[in-house]
Amino acid sequence: MARAMLEYSKTVLKKVSFDTKLFLKELKKAVSRLLPEEIEELKLWLEQFTTDKPELQQSLIYLKR
């Protein structure tokens, strides 16, 4: 189940990546729902996903703890 939440979060983030504010809102929700090890995996995915999207790179701030 937890793995499904990570995949769901990635799907939602891909779909809302056109809007920075919406992306950040969904990212915060994802972080609040995921386990610590899933957050680390999400961070790695996000670093790769945002390489060509500089407007979304600021979102990495929310994953640094």
C-alpha positions, 0 to 999 in steps of 0.5 A: 500500500505504501509503495502505491502512495509513492507511485500515486504521488509521482503521477499527481506531480507529473500531471500538475507540473505545469503550475508551480504553485499547484506542484508545491501544494501537491508535493507538500501533501505527498511529503506528509503522507509518505514514509521517510524512506519513500521521501528519499526515493521521491527526492531522487526522482524529483531531482531527475524530473526537474533537471529540465524544469528550472521553475520546479527545482525550488521544490527540492527545498521541501525535501531537505530535512 
